[in-house]
Amino acid sequence: MKTMLFAGRNTKEILRDPINLLFGLGFPLILLLLLDVISGAIPEGANNTMFNIENTAPGIATFGTAFFALFAGMLLAKDRTTSFLMRLFASPMTAIDFIMGYTLPLLVMAVVQIIITFAVAGLLGLPLSFDTLLAAVVILPIAILFVGVGLLCGSLLSDKAVGGICGALLTNIAGWFSGVWIPLDLIGGVFKKTAEALPFYHSVEAAKAAGSGNYGLIMPHLTVVLAYAVVFYVLAVLAFRHKMRGDKA
Amino acid sequence: MNAITIRNLSKKYGELTAVDNLNLDIEKGELFALLGLNGAGKTTTIKMLSCLIRPTGGDAILLEDSVNSNPQAVKQKVNVSPQETAVAPNLTVMENLELMAGIYGKDTKTARQSARELSLRFGLDKILGKKAKKLSGGMQRRLSIAMALISDPQILFLDEPTLGLDVLARRELWASIKQLKGEVTIVLTTHYLEEVEVLSDRIGVMTCGRLAAVGTVEELTQQTGKENLEDAFVALSGGAV
């Protein structure tokens, strides 16, 4: 009951901020349309399939969830700095109520965002099937990872610092190292190795594999993402519980 | 009967002692003002009493429940209005009140009824649909206190409730707090001595984590041989001027 009340409050806080809607929903769709235009401008003879909708849609649906780190981090950091969280810490709410109350609405929003991204991709020519649905499910672990990163930063940093780290830095890292905009094989070297060590590329590849029916390729990539998600989410829970105890001078 | 019984309550952060062996009794229905310079230990004391931080020594019994052994039971009986205006900015006045009522276990119907009653009491009834972030500083403070009262607490902690408010808003808030006297046990921290004189039944002066003196305004002025509360407070806080 307390979890759902708090989740409802967090949903309203996020959705009533037009900037959140612009970035959370609008930006991925703008990117999708832009890459579709680029794809259309590439001559067929060039044999460049990188910006085909089958490749860009899973990538953008994955990249779009990066903004949930920003939403989670900003909301938690603002609640901390305005003492709203202190008021709630003095209430009978438990750590589970808080963690789930912050996480659940963001995951629901991530699901909605992924579905809308794939639906618009469908209008642009992506064949929609059961595999599209599977691709949407495969993207969820990275959404959990981003929410975890946001909650970790929001527990430890000010809202301004969260804006810089989860907004500018994380979205850029997630974008550049996902392989959506840049062909990693073409660049190779340290850049490719770094991308392979991070979870973003693996999440996109897992979603592409699911979307194209190559089920055997999903788990090797998804395992990396799940490992990152577990580590960051556990760190976020520990940092939050530490703040909840409030044992600092 | 005591609402709050504090025995040897201490809080240490490493080498720093924020609160040092505090002993104090606060009666039911009393409005007790806790005074002290910055860093005297007032907010740390309130945080321990409202179970936001654990004491490193001693105990406090709030209406028969210990902050050490039964903090969840204490949390059901108390509420806090923090120093900053702790409201959910994108929620309306009504939604803020209903949220807090729900968190303390009230069902939707009762929460709504309580929200309406409190909004009338605090002059928020005309702006129930307005987002909290659009309210003036004074109105946000009123909402913040109303949010603390919606759980029907038996003990209320007000941490500098009128900080940063203009004279009119401060006086209006005093009137609202006065209405609660006798009904709810209130522990108030403030830097405004005029506020203490207007509102409090008794005063405790903290200095360096210790309780330097407890008494009414008259008792403190008599004890220090000073003419007014401000001079008595300065003397008790170790000031020479």
Chai-1 contact restraints between the chains, C-beta under 6 A:
chainA,res_idxA,chainB,res_idxB,connection_type,confidence,min_distance_angstrom,max_distance_angstrom,comment,restraint_id
A,K2,B,I103,contact,1.0,0.0,6.0,A-B,restraint_1
A,L5,B,G102,contact,1.0,0.0,6.0,A-B,restraint_2
A,L5,B,I103,contact,1.0,0.0,6.0,A-B,restraint_3
A,R9,B,A88,contact,1.0,0.0,6.0,A-B,restraint_4
A,R9,B,L99,contact,1.0,0.0,6.0,A-B,restraint_5
A,K12,B,L91,contact,1.0,0.0,6.0,A-B,restraint_6
A,E13,B,N90,contact,1.0,0.0,6.0,A-B,restraint_7
A,R16,B,N90,contact,1.0,0.0,6.0,A-B,restraint_8
A,T82,B,E84,contact,1.0,0.0,6.0,A-B,restraint_9
A,T82,B,A86,contact,1.0,0.0,6.0,A-B,restraint_10
A,S83,B,P82,contact,1.0,0.0,6.0,A-B,restraint_11
A,S83,B,E84,contact,1.0,0.0,6.0,A-B,restraint_12
A,S83,B,A86,contact,1.0,0.0,6.0,A-B,restraint_13
A,F84,B,A86,contact,1.0,0.0,6.0,A-B,restraint_14
A,M86,B,P82,contact,1.0,0.0,6.0,A-B,restraint_15
A,R87,B,P82,contact,1.0,0.0,6.0,A-B,restraint_16
A,R87,B,A86,contact,1.0,0.0,6.0,A-B,restraint_17
A,F89,B,L52,contact,1.0,0.0,6.0,A-B,restraint_18
A,A90,B,S50,contact,1.0,0.0,6.0,A-B,restraint_19
A,A90,B,L52,contact,1.0,0.0,6.0,A-B,restraint_20
A,A90,B,V80,contact,1.0,0.0,6.0,A-B,restraint_21
A,S91,B,I103,contact,1.0,0.0,6.0,A-B,restraint_22
A,P92,B,Q72,contact,1.0,0.0,6.0,A-B,restraint_23
A,P92,B,K75,contact,1.0,0.0,6.0,A-B,restraint_24
A,P92,B,Q76,contact,1.0,0.0,6.0,A-B,restraint_25
A,G246,B,L52,contact,1.0,0.0,6.0,A-B,restraint_26
A,G246,B,I53,contact,1.0,0.0,6.0,A-B,restraint_27
A,A249,B,Y13,contact,1.0,0.0,6.0,A-B,restraint_28
A,A249,B,L16,contact,1.0,0.0,6.0,A-B,restraint_29
